[in-house]
């Protein structure tokens, strides 16, 4: 049973009481909240995820309003993970975004059986395109456009590279869009389903693009084929240039969440990843040009 098969009122009652459990990639998540924006956001953007009845849950998440004057004066939301509060409260208007950020943090802190890269990953013809990049590079905008143009989304935020064989584990979730990117993606595709905008966050305005049904259901693990360092450059033509593997190694390390935690395993996993991939710099300004270039790359490789 998927989330959208539940009538909204039944779904709301369940989330408010015991919470709703569903699988996100290799992880099971239970979310409990009586906050309307959290409930409606999950019902819209996670509608294709399968409901779990298992007792074992990786992440128990509870979003609630503080039980003090903040419930009425400048309302806030508190994020709880497994019964403790890892962050300070945020404005209530940012509640759904807080859920997304908190789940990112939970995975980054607890999934050390993988090499975790701050990266988008997409797949075509069972080959993975990995886009490691820091915030502000245009990674998420490019990822969103590719996912709306025939590439399967594996992740927008965090690449899960299996230490055993180097394959990429899917972690398909809503794509985080910021500021101008929200309207850019709305204009790019009529198929884009975008949730409500959280205003004035530390990252500016934030909204999330729904992952399509195939991305959610397809749990096959593609082999890495391309490592690409993207950067949005105003007025620039789409240019894909070969990147030295030593430079890409350092770029990948700099975008790794758990390199120091894994130690030698991280070194070997990163070395294998870089060696087996074609490595590139990529600059772009127009999404249509970028899509054409990556489609050509996938066809010719």
Beta strands, then each sheet from edge to edge (+ up, - down):
strand 1: 20-24
strand 2: 27-33
strand 3: 59-64
strand 4: 76-81
strand 5: 90-91
strand 6: 114-124
strand 7: 127-132
strand 8: 152-155
strand 9: 158-162
strand 10: 168-169
strand 11: 175-178
strand 12: 198-201
strand 13: 204-209
strand 14: 223-232
strand 15: 239-242
strand 16: 278-284
sheet 1: 1+ 2- 3- 4+ 5-
sheet 2: 8+ 6- 7+ 14+ 16+ 15-
sheet 3: 8+ 6- 9+ 10-
sheet 4: 11+ 13- 12+
end
